[in-house]
Amino acid sequence: MTIDLTQFAPEKGAHWTQAFAAALEALRPEGGVLRVPAGRYETGPVRLFSHTELRLEPGAVIAFVAEPEAFPLQECQDEGRITRRPQPCLSAFGAQDVAVTGQGVIDGGGAGWWAAHRAGTLQHGRPYLLHFEDCTRLRIQGVHLQNSPAWTVHPLRCADVIIRDISISNPYDSPNTDGINPESSRDVRILGCRVDVGDDCITLKSGTEDTPAPAPCENIVIADCCLVHGHGGIVIGSEMSGGVRNVTVTNCVFTGTDRGIRIKTRRRRGGRVENLRFSNLVMDGVLCPFVFNMYYCCGTREEDRWVWEKTPYPVDGGTPFFGNISISGVTATGVRAAAGFCWGLAESPVRGLSIRDCRIEMEPGAEPGVPAMMGGLETVSGAGFMLRNARELLVEGVTVIGHRGPAFDADQTVTGKLPE
């Protein structure tokens, strides 16, 4: 069954919140398609149900209002913690066979939320734009998403997810507007997407030490994507207590992202990041193409010695692990800070990292920058690979052009094969 949203049109000048609710309730018994024709539809939050497709026709704009009172609070997992935050703009919970498709626009009205966030006037944070929780067979295809109040697409504990041919645009300075963040989800395919955002472009997460039951993020395919301006292009962590495994990333272009491939964690977080393959990538104008940082310091204090101390700590359930990671066929130009950064924990080195057939060209005279968010790290410009605490490292056919100092700066904590 197909229903046209305009059949439920509100009085002139009113929001479309109740119209969406009534139309979706009419579809709920048997499922079907809610068609949104060309036009602008200002609304509060919208919730989808099982066996429902929200289809935006060309010229359709669903515009969410930046009115905190229109977004009821609900319990939600936010960066690993269970808290209360505004209901997502567009969401589904515990649903099956849910789809958001078409050639229209979903606008989160982010400017008002960002201004309130910067002013410190929000008591309960900002809503996600698209949030799907405990859903199976989820499809997002074709739509353009813009101006998200916070994270843009957030599948949490979902299975069999396909995100294809969507575009996302949030201003570069918009706070925490990550693009696509699968969290504790499995069998996820992200294909042919363009992501230009104010934080990380695509991030895989699996909860933190504060998550009641962290679950893995696993079996992920990312291919044929263009990643622009984000703090990181393809990122894992730092919420990775449930583990991240079995990931392939191929045929992607990174333009002006701060970091390219970025994997980050710290002590007490636990979790295993393993079985990752990155291939056929092109990067231009990045700060650092490859970052493996197990001393990630964001959100911590100087007195939190366990975050930054470089002496070994006892290995326990909170000790994270990075291993079995392959990088091949990467071309990076205009690299500003360093060719690569790999710094494992003293008690848990990065294991089994191979980097093959890559060409990295530094940007002459680039402004110094910090390749990774780690306490005590100085700014650098044009540095080569910075390597500490790595085992079974393999580097073959890697060329670094225009670097200052050694192409591979490794100490006795690094074992394996490096170029002569």
N, C-alpha and C positions, 0 to 999 in steps of 0.2 A: 504494500500500500504506500502511496505517495501523498503527502499533505503539503499544501502550499502555506507558508507562514502567514501570508497576507490574509488568509481566511480568518485569522484571529486578530486582525489589526486593532490596536487600542484607539482611544479617542485622540484626536489630533493634538500633537505636542506631548503626549504621554510616553513614558518609556515602554519598551517592548518586553520587559521582564515577564509579565503575566502571560503575554501572547506566546512566548517561547514555552513557558511551563504548560499552558493549556494544549498547545500543539503536540508537545512531546508526551503528555499524559494520554492524549488521544491515540498515539502510536503504541503506547506501552503494552497493551494486551497481546498484540501479535507482532509488533515490530514493523519497520518500514523506513521510508525516506522522508525527512523533513527538508523540503526544498525552500531555499532562501533566494528569492529573485533579486534582480538588480535594485539597488536602493540602499539607504543608510538606516540602520536599526540600532538605536541607542538602548542599552539594556544593562541591568544588573547581572548577577551570576546566572549561568545556565547549566543544568545538570542533565546529562544523557543517560539512557538506560540500555539494557541489553537489546541486541538485534536492531539497533537504530543507526542510521546514517544521516549526518548533518551535511547537506550538500549546498555549497554556495555557488550560485550562478555568477558568470562574469559581471562585474559591476556591483556585486553585493558587498556591503561593508557592515560587519557586526562590530559596533563600537561600544566597548564597555565604559561605563561612567566612572570617573575618579571620585566616587563618593563613599567614604568608609562606612557610613551608616547603611548603605545598600548591600554590604557584604557581611552577612552574619559570621560570627566566629565559630570555628570548629577545631577539634583536635586534629593535629597533623604532625608528621615527622618533618622536621626542618633542620637540615644539616646534622642529621643523626639524633637530634633531641626531640622528644615528644613535647609539643607545646600547643598553644592555641593561636591561630592566625586567621585572617579573613578567608572566607570560602573562595576557592579558585574561580577565575572568570568562567572557564568552561571545563567541566569535569565529568568523570564517571567513577563509580565505586562498586567493586565487586560485580562488574558487568562482563558479558560475553558478546563478541561480534559487534564491536562499536567502531564507527568510522566517521572521520571528518574529512570531507573531500571537496573538490571543486576548484574554481579559479577566482574566487573572491578573496576578501581581506578580512582578517580578524585583528582588530586594533584594541590594545589593552589600555589605552588612555594613560600611558605611563607618566607623562610629564607632571601631573598633579601629585601622583604618589611619590615620584622622585623628589619633588620640591619639599613635600612634607617630611620625607625621610631625612633629607639634608638639614631641615630645620629642627629635627628632633621632636616633632609633634605627633608622630604615630605611636600609639600605645601597643599595638599588636602586629606590627609589621605590614607587609604588602602581599597581595594575593599572587599566586602563580597564574600565568595566562592559560595554559592547558595542563591539567593535572589528571592523571588516570591512576587509580589505586586498586590493586588486586584484580586487574582485568585480564581477560584472555581473548586472544584474536582481536588485536587493536590495530587499526589502520588510519594513518594520517597522510593525505596525498593531495598535492597540487596547490594547496592554499598558501597565501602569503600572510605571515604573522608579523606584527610590528608593535613597537612601543609597549613591550611587556612591563608590567609593574615590577616584577622580580624575575625568577627563572621563567623561561618561555615554554618549553615542553618538558614535562616531568612524569615519565612513567615509573611508578613505584610498585615494586613487587608484581610486575606484569609479566605475561608470557605470550610468545608468538606475536611480536610487535613488528610492524613494517611502517617506516617513515620514509616516504618517497617523494622526490620532486617538489619539496616545499622550499620556500625562501623565508628567511627571518631577518628583520632589520630593526635593531635597537641602536640608539646613538652610542658612540664609542665611550662617552663619559657617563652613560646611564649606569647606576650602581647595581651590581650583582644581577645583571640581566643575561645570565647564561643562556645559551641557545637550546641545546638538546641534552638532557641529563637523565639517561636511564639509571635507575637506582634499584639494586637488588632485583633486577629483571633478567629474564633469560630468553634466548632465541630472538634476538633483536636485530633487525636489518635497517640500516640508515643509508639510503641510496640516492644519489643525484641531488643533494640538497645544497643550497647556498646559505651560509650563516655569517652574519655581520652584526656583532653584538658588543656590549660593554663589559663583558667578562669572558669566561672560557666559552669556546664555540661548542664543542661536544665533549661532555664529561661523563665518565663511568664512575658510579659511586656504589657503596654497599654498607653504609652506616658507620657509626663510630663506637667507641667504648661506652658511650652513653645510650646507645640503641638497645632496647630490651632484648631483641633477638635478631642480630644482624644476619642477613642472608646474602649469598654471593650474587654478583652480577656476572653472567656467563653466557658464552656462545653468542658473540657479538660480531656482526659484519658491518664495516663502514667502508663505502666505496663511492668513487665518482663525485666527491663533494668539493665545493669551493668554500674556504674558510678565511674570513677577512676580519682584521682589526681586533680580534679577541686577545685577552691576556694569554690564552693558550689555544692552540688549534685543536689537537686531540689530547685530552687530559684524563688521567686516572687518579682519583683521590681528591683531597686528602682523606675523605671518608671512604675507607676501604677495609673496615674491620671484618666484614663478611667475606672478603676476598673478591678478586676480579680475575677471571681466567678464560682462556680460549677466545682470543680476540684477534681478528684480522682487520687491517686498515690498508687500503690500496687505492691507487689512481686518484689521489686528492691533491689539490693545490692550496697552498697557504700564502696569503698576501698580507704582510704587515702585522701578523700576530706577534705578540711579545715573545712567546715561546712556540715552538712547533709541536713536537711530541713532549708531553710533560707528565711525569709520574711522581707523585709527592706523598709523603707520609711522615710519621714521627713515632717515637717510642710511646708505649701504652696503647697504641691504636690497634696493634695486632693485624691479622689478616695476611693472606698470601696473594701476591700479584704474579701470575705465571702464565706461560704459554701464549705469548703475544708475538704477532708478526706484522711488521710495517714494511710496505714495499711500494715502489713506483710513486714517489712523492716529489713534488716540486714546491720549493719555498722561496719567497723573495721578501727582503726587508724585515727579517725576523731578528729578534734580539739574540736568541740562542736556539738552534734547531732541535737539540735533544737535551732533555733535563731528566735526570733520575736523582731525586733528592729525598733522602730519608731523615733529614734534619729540618723539615718544613716548619717554619716558626710563626706563620700567620696566626694571630689571635692569642699568642702567648706573651708572657712577661719575661723580663731579664732574669728575675729570680727563679724562673722555671728551668733550673739547671738541666733537668733530664731531657729537655728538648735539644739543647745545644752542646752539651759536653761531648768531647770527642774520645774520651777514654771509654773502654768497654763497660757495659752494664750486664748484670745477669740476664740470661735468656729465659724468658717465661712466656705465658700466654699473650702478653701484650707486646711481644717483639714482632715487628712486621718482617716480611720476606718479599724480595723481588728476585725472580729467576726465570730462565728460559725465554729470553727476549731476543728477537731477531729483527734487524733493520737492514734493508738492502735497496739499492737503486734510488737514492735520494740526491737531488740536485738542489743546492741552497745558494742563493746569491744575495749580496747586500747584507751579510750577517754582521751584526754590530758588536756584540759583547764577546762571545766565545763560540767556537765551533761545536762544542758539546760540554756537558757537565754531568758527571756520574760520581755521586758521593754516597756510598753505602754506610750503614752503621758500623762502628768498630766491632760490635758483637754479631752483626748480621750483614755481611757484605752482599752486594749485588752479585748474583751468580748466573753464569751462562749467558752473558750479553755478547752478541755478535753484531758487528757493523761491517757491511760489505758493499763495495762498488758504489761509493758515495763521492760526490764532488762538492766541496764547500768553499765558497769564495767570500772573503771578508770585505766589508765596506771600508774603503780608505778614509781615515780621519773621522770615524764615527764617534759620537758622544759616548763616554764611558757609561756602562750600565752594569747591573747586577744580574748574572745569568740565572740565579735561583734564589728563592726567598729562604735564606739560611743565615742565622745569626753569625756575625763576625766576618762575613764575606765582603771583600772590598770590591769596588767597581773596577771593571776592566774594559778594554777596547781592543778588539782584534786578537784576542787570545785564542790559542788552540783548544784542544780537548783537555779539560781539567778532570783528572781521574784519581779517586781515592776509594779504598775499601771495595775492591772488586775482585772476584775470583773467576777463573776460566773465561777471561775476556779474549775475544778474537776480533782483530781488526785487519781486514784485507781489502786491497784495492781502494783505499780511502785517500783522497787528495785534498789538502787544505792549502788554499792560495791566499797570499797577502796577510798571513798571521804574524803577530809579534811574539817573540819568544819561541819556545818549543811547540811543535805541532801537537805533541802528546806529552802533557805534563803529568807523569805518573810516579808515585813513590813505591816503596817496598810493600805496601799493602795491596798492590795490584799484581795479579798473576795471570798468565796467559800469553797471547801472541800480539805484540805491537810491531808496527813497521820499524825498521832499523833507522 
